[in-house]
Amino acid sequence: MDKKVRIGIIGAGNNTRTKHIPGFKEIPGVEIVSVCNRRPSSSRSVADEYKIPKVAKDWMDIIRDPEVDAVCIGTWPYLHCDATIEALNAGKHVLCEARMGMNLTDAQEMAAAARAHPDLVAQLVPAPMSLDFDHVIKNTLEREELGDIREIVMTHFERSGMDGEAPMHWRQDMDLSGCNVSYLGIFYEMLGRWFNKEPEWLLADAEIYTQYRDDKISDKIKEVKVPDSITVLGRYENGPRLVINMTSVDGGQPVSEIRIHGTEASMRIDFLELYLFYSRLGSDYEIPVDIPRQTRRGWKVEQDFIDSIRLGRPVELTSFEDGLKYMRFTQRVYNSWSNGGIRT
């Protein structure tokens, strides 16, 4: 019989309710025993909806609960570091929602705590969009089918920041999201699965178009400190360029993709249509890449977490060390744009 694992939920936002809770409930021998959300009323609502027996008044009550073996931290990044460290120090396994932390300091402290408790599983929720494509993309690059890599271009255009009268979203609030901007960390995490290098240098320019927004949490007008639009330029060792353009003020057709250009061919992954395309040098069209069913990983975050606990398997997606890499990149971008576009 599988070892019983009892889960405590700290923060039950959309991803926790739609992914993590149902995912855990499908696994035999796994029980969600307690939940604590930001407000008591929402904690009770989640507990009633998903038949969770206990509602904790404070997230530390879940950490101290002897009936909890592991915690799923689904809060905004502002609490990830404190909750993770407290949980690990209390002997609990940790599945933490992405982004890893508010900044690089958070990530370093979390990684240090995980190293201090090698008997416990410390896992981050992975960037999900490329899970079915990672194997094929990585193999294509390892076989050098694109030739020498010249350029990596990341683009994400959306309209979520267009309305200047809209209230502040938590992603626009640096007190809740830290230095995480748009999809920077998500895209860089996926890139790190295929292309395990860090840029030698990078520089960034950004703009905040709506300076103040109504903060529904404090019921006050609050200054926006997270950019609406950001551009990053960088270069890797031996020449490949990194070009990133992300904006939330595009009123046109949304775009979300990564392109990898080589001397022999190019590859494009479209995250809106969820297709991978390949084009040879000189070709006038792209060819959709057939992804074998056996290489499609899909979403199995909760099962991976439980398997690591029960079987001692190392965390593959995503380890705290991987999170440290993408938070280092995110911090470098923040340091560049906030200091007038200096190289970092």
C-alpha positions in Angstrom: 0.0 0.0 0.0 1.3 3.5 -0.8 2.5 5.6 2.1 -0.2 8.0 3.2 0.6 11.6 2.6 -1.4 14.4 4.3 -1.4 17.8 2.7 -2.0 21.3 4.1 -2.9 24.0 1.7 -1.5 27.6 2.3 -3.2 29.9 -0.2 -6.0 28.6 -2.4 -5.9 30.8 -5.5 -7.1 29.8 -8.9 -4.2 27.4 -9.8 -4.5 25.7 -6.4 -8.2 25.2 -6.8 -8.2 24.1 -10.4 -4.9 22.1 -10.5 -3.4 21.2 -7.2 -6.4 20.3 -5.1 -8.0 18.1 -7.8 -4.6 16.6 -8.7 -3.9 15.6 -5.1 -7.4 14.2 -4.7 -6.9 11.8 -7.6 -3.9 10.2 -6.0 -4.6 7.1 -3.8 -3.4 7.5 -0.2 -3.2 11.3 -0.4 -5.5 13.4 1.8 -5.9 17.2 2.0 -6.4 17.7 5.7 -6.3 21.5 6.1 -6.5 24.8 4.3 -5.8 28.4 5.0 -6.6 31.2 2.5 -6.1 34.9 2.8 -9.5 35.5 4.4 -11.4 33.2 6.8 -14.5 33.3 4.6 -12.6 32.1 1.5 -10.8 29.4 3.5 -14.2 28.1 4.6 -15.6 28.3 1.1 -12.7 26.2 -0.3 -12.9 23.7 2.5 -16.7 23.3 1.9 -16.3 23.0 -1.9 -13.5 20.4 -1.8 -14.5 18.7 1.5 -11.3 19.6 3.4 -11.9 18.8 7.1 -10.0 21.6 8.8 -9.8 25.4 8.3 -6.7 27.0 9.8 -7.0 30.5 11.1 -3.3 31.3 10.3 -0.9 29.7 7.8 1.5 28.9 10.7 -1.2 26.7 12.2 -0.8 24.4 9.1 3.0 24.4 9.6 2.6 23.4 13.3 -0.1 20.8 12.6 1.4 17.3 13.4 -1.2 15.8 11.1 0.3 17.6 8.1 3.2 15.8 6.2 3.6 18.3 3.3 2.4 21.8 2.4 1.3 23.2 -0.9 2.0 26.9 -1.0 -0.3 28.6 -3.4 0.0 32.2 -2.3 1.4 35.2 -4.2 5.2 35.3 -4.1 5.3 37.6 -1.1 4.8 34.7 1.3 6.8 31.9 -0.6 10.1 32.4 1.3 8.7 32.6 4.8 6.2 29.8 4.4 8.8 27.5 2.7 11.5 28.0 5.3 9.1 27.5 8.2 7.7 24.4 6.6 11.1 22.8 5.9 12.3 23.6 9.4 9.1 21.9 10.8 9.9 18.8 8.8 7.3 19.2 6.0 7.8 18.6 2.3 7.1 21.7 0.2 5.4 22.2 -3.2 5.6 25.9 -3.8 3.8 27.8 -6.5 5.9 29.8 -9.0 7.4 32.3 -9.2 9.9 31.1 -6.6 10.1 34.3 -4.5 10.0 38.0 -4.5 13.6 38.4 -5.5 17.0 36.7 -5.7 17.5 37.0 -1.9 14.2 35.1 -1.3 15.3 32.4 -3.7 18.8 32.1 -2.2 17.3 31.7 1.3 14.8 29.1 0.1 17.4 27.1 -1.7 19.7 27.2 1.4 16.8 25.8 3.5 16.2 23.0 1.0 19.9 22.1 1.0 19.8 22.0 4.8 17.0 19.4 4.7 18.0 16.9 2.0 15.6 14.4 3.4 12.6 16.6 2.5 11.2 17.3 -1.0 11.3 20.9 -2.1 9.6 21.4 -5.4 8.4 24.4 -7.4 5.4 24.4 -9.7 6.9 24.3 -13.3 6.1 26.7 -16.1 3.5 24.5 -17.9 3.2 25.7 -21.4 6.1 23.8 -22.9 5.7 20.5 -21.0 4.6 18.5 -24.1 7.3 20.0 -26.3 10.4 20.1 -24.0 11.7 16.6 -25.0 11.6 17.3 -28.8 13.0 20.9 -28.5 15.9 19.7 -26.3 16.8 16.8 -28.6 16.6 19.1 -31.6 19.1 21.4 -30.1 21.4 18.6 -28.8 21.5 17.1 -32.3 22.4 20.6 -33.7 19.6 20.4 -36.3 19.3 24.1 -36.3 23.0 24.6 -36.9 24.8 27.1 -34.7 22.4 29.1 -32.6 22.4 32.8 -33.6 19.4 34.3 -31.7 16.7 33.5 -29.2 13.7 35.7 -29.3 11.0 35.7 -26.7 7.8 37.7 -27.3 4.7 38.1 -25.1 2.1 40.7 -26.0 -1.2 41.0 -24.2 -3.7 43.8 -23.2 -4.1 43.2 -19.4 -2.5 46.6 -18.7 -4.4 48.7 -21.3 -7.2 49.9 -19.0 -5.7 52.6 -16.9 -8.8 52.8 -14.7 -8.7 49.1 -13.8 -7.8 48.3 -10.2 -4.3 47.0 -9.4 -3.7 43.4 -10.1 -1.5 41.5 -7.7 1.1 41.0 -10.5 1.3 44.9 -10.7 2.0 45.2 -7.0 5.6 44.9 -6.1 4.7 44.3 -2.5 3.1 41.0 -3.5 4.9 40.0 -6.7 8.4 41.4 -6.1 10.7 41.9 -9.1 8.8 39.4 -11.2 7.7 41.1 -14.4 5.3 39.7 -16.9 6.3 36.2 -18.2 10.1 36.8 -17.8 10.7 34.1 -15.3 8.3 31.7 -16.9 9.9 32.0 -20.4 13.4 31.8 -18.9 12.6 28.7 -16.9 11.4 27.0 -20.1 14.5 28.1 -22.0 16.7 26.7 -19.2 15.3 23.2 -19.9 16.6 23.4 -23.5 19.5 25.7 -23.3 21.4 25.4 -20.1 23.5 28.6 -20.2 23.2 32.1 -18.6 23.8 35.3 -20.6 27.2 36.8 -20.2 25.6 40.2 -20.0 22.1 41.7 -20.4 20.5 45.1 -20.3 16.8 46.1 -19.9 14.5 49.0 -20.5 11.0 49.2 -19.1 8.0 51.5 -18.8 5.1 51.9 -16.3 2.3 53.6 -18.2 -0.2 53.8 -15.4 1.6 55.3 -12.4 -1.2 54.8 -9.8 -4.0 52.3 -9.5 -6.8 51.6 -7.0 -5.6 48.8 -4.6 -8.7 46.8 -3.6 -6.7 45.1 -0.8 -5.9 48.3 1.1 -8.8 50.3 -0.4 -6.2 53.1 -1.3 -4.6 54.5 -4.4 -1.2 52.8 -4.7 1.8 53.5 -6.8 2.6 50.9 -9.5 6.2 49.8 -9.5 6.0 46.8 -11.8 6.5 47.6 -15.5 3.7 47.4 -18.0 6.3 46.8 -20.8 9.9 45.6 -20.8 12.6 44.9 -23.4 15.7 42.8 -22.6 18.8 42.4 -24.7 21.6 39.9 -23.8 24.3 37.8 -25.3 25.6 34.3 -24.5 29.1 33.1 -24.7 30.2 32.4 -28.3 27.7 34.8 -29.7 24.0 33.9 -29.5 21.8 36.9 -28.8 18.8 37.0 -26.4 16.0 39.3 -27.4 12.9 39.7 -25.1 9.9 42.0 -25.7 7.0 41.7 -23.3 4.1 44.2 -22.9 0.7 44.3 -21.3 -0.5 47.3 -23.3 -0.9 45.8 -26.8 -4.4 46.4 -28.1 -3.9 44.1 -31.0 -3.8 40.4 -31.5 -2.0 38.7 -28.5 1.3 37.0 -29.2 3.2 34.5 -27.0 6.1 32.6 -28.4 9.8 31.7 -28.3 11.8 31.6 -31.5 15.2 30.0 -31.8 17.2 30.9 -35.0 20.1 28.9 -36.2 22.4 28.9 -39.2 20.5 26.0 -40.8 16.9 26.3 -39.5 14.6 28.0 -37.0 12.1 26.7 -34.5 9.1 28.5 -33.1 6.9 27.5 -30.2 3.5 29.2 -30.1 2.1 29.2 -26.6 -1.4 30.5 -27.6 -2.0 27.7 -30.2 0.3 25.2 -28.5 2.1 24.2 -31.6 5.8 23.7 -32.4 7.0 24.8 -35.8 10.2 24.2 -37.8 11.5 25.9 -40.9 14.6 25.2 -42.9 16.9 28.0 -44.2 15.5 29.4 -47.4 12.0 27.9 -46.9 9.0 30.1 -47.4 6.8 28.2 -44.8 6.9 26.6 -41.4 6.3 22.9 -40.8 4.3 21.8 -37.7 6.4 19.4 -35.7 4.7 16.1 -34.8 5.1 15.5 -31.1 5.1 11.8 -30.2 2.5 10.9 -27.6 5.2 9.1 -25.5 7.2 12.3 -25.2 4.3 14.5 -24.2 4.7 15.1 -20.5 1.6 17.1 -19.7 0.6 18.3 -16.3 1.5 15.8 -13.5 2.9 18.2 -10.9 1.1 16.7 -7.9 1.9 13.1 -8.9 5.6 14.1 -9.3 5.6 15.7 -5.9 4.0 12.6 -4.2 6.3 10.2 -6.1 9.4 12.2 -4.8 8.1 11.9 -1.3 7.2 8.2 -1.5 10.0 6.9 -3.8 12.8 9.3 -3.0 12.9 10.5 -6.6 14.9 13.7 -7.2 12.8 16.6 -8.3 12.9 17.1 -12.1 10.4 19.9 -12.6 11.1 22.2 -11.0 13.9 22.0 -8.4 14.8 24.9 -6.1 18.2 25.0 -7.9 16.4 25.6 -11.2 14.2 28.3 -9.5 17.4 29.9 -8.3 18.6 30.2 -11.9 15.4 31.9 -13.2 15.3 34.2 -10.1 18.9 35.2 -10.7 18.0 36.1 -14.3 14.9 38.0 -13.1 16.9 40.0 -10.6 19.5 40.9 -13.2 16.7 42.2 -15.4 15.2 44.2 -12.6 18.6 45.6 -11.6 19.3 46.7 -15.1 16.0 48.5 -15.9 15.7 50.1 -12.4 19.2 51.5 -12.7 18.6 53.2 -16.1 19.5 50.3 -18.4 23.0 49.4 -17.1 24.6 46.1 -18.1 24.4 43.3 -15.6 
